[in-house]
Every structure is written in C-alpha cells, then in structure tokens.
Amino acid sequence: MTAEEAIVDVFERRSAAALFVTEVQYGIAPQRDPAEFAAALQRLVERGEIIIVTKPAPDVHLADADLRIAARVAPDADVAIESAWHGWLRDFLASHRCS
C-alpha cells in the first residue's frame, strides 16, 4: 500500500470526514517516516484529493502544536473541518487551565 493509499485508508477506517493531521499520521499502520507521510499528504493536496486547513492555537502553550485538519474533498468538507475543530476546541477549553 502506498503512503497516499494509507492516508485515504485512515479516513475510510475511521469513517471520518475530517481528522487532525496528527490523527491521520498515527492512524497509519505500520507507521511511515514523517518525511514520507508529509510528502504523500502534499501529493494528495496537489491532486485535489485532500484539503488541509490550519487552525490558530487557542492558547500560547499550543503555539507549536500541529493544529492542521485534513478532509477528503467533498461538498461538505468545510463543514466537517469546522465540526472537528469546534469539537476539539470545546473539549480543550473545558479541561485546560493555564497556570
């Protein structure tokens, strides 16, 4: 299975319209080299099969976090991305306490 096929397979196995890029990366078994994964993801973007949106860090402690969300191209991909983001953000804000 190619790296591109492995990425698409994660979306299919999870029945997810949108996932954080880190969820996609760690959903691949066996794990791929990070450079290979990044290149495969970029090829899928260039071919118009995947879109990626980068969200802003909601907290200074997450400034270096990878908050990119990927979705397979579909009519409601933007809605799926926003839903994934708002679900994560809601959970984060409900449990995070700055010190």
N, C-alpha and C positions, 0 to 999 in steps of 0.2 A: 504494500500500500504506500503510495506517495505521501509526502508531507501534506500536500493540498487535500488529498482524499481523507487523510487522518483528521484534518481540521473540520472538514464538512461532516465527517462521521460523528464528531463530538456533538454537533448541533442535532443530528438525527437521533443519536442515542439518548440525549437529554431531552428530546422533544422541545427544544428551546428556540424561540425566535431570535433572542438576543442573549449574549453572555459577556461577562467581562473577559477581556483578552487573557488574563491570567487563568480564568476558569477553563478556557479553551486549551491553553497550553498544558495545564496539568491534567486535563481530561484525556490527553493522548497517551495511549499505552502501546508499545513502550515509549518512554519519553524521548523527544528529539533534542538534538543540540539546539540551544537557544538561537544561534545564528541561522540554522536551517529552518526553525519554526518561523522566525521573523521574515526570512526571505519568502517562504511559502505563503505566509499571510499577505505579504506585499503583492505577490503574484496574483492571489485571489482578488485583491482590491483592484489591481490594474486590469484584470479581466472582467471586472464588474460583477463578481460573484458574491463579494462580501463588502460591506461598508463598515467603517470604523469611526466612532465619534469619541473625542477626548473630553472628559468632563473635568471641571475645576475641582481642586481639593477643597473640601468643606472645612478643613482645619489645617492650621500651619504644620501640625505634626504629620500630615499626609502629603506634604509638598513633593516628596519624591516617590509617592505611590503611583503605580500604573493604574489609572482610572479610565482606561480606554474600554469602550464597549463595542463589541462586534455583532453584526447581524447579517444573516444571509439576505441578499437583495430580494425584496418582496414589497408589494404595495403598502403594507403596514409596518415596514422595518423601522421607521422613525418612531412610531408609537411603541413598538417593542423595546427599542433602546431607551426611550423615556421611562417606560414602565420598569425596566430593570434598574435604571438609575434611581428612580424615586423609591423603589422598594429597598435598595441598598442604603440610600441616604436616610430613609426613615429609621431603619434598624440601627444605623451608625449613630444618628443623633439621639436615639432613645437610650443608648447604652454608653456613649462616650462622655467622659468627664475630663475636662482639661484641669491640670494641676499646676 
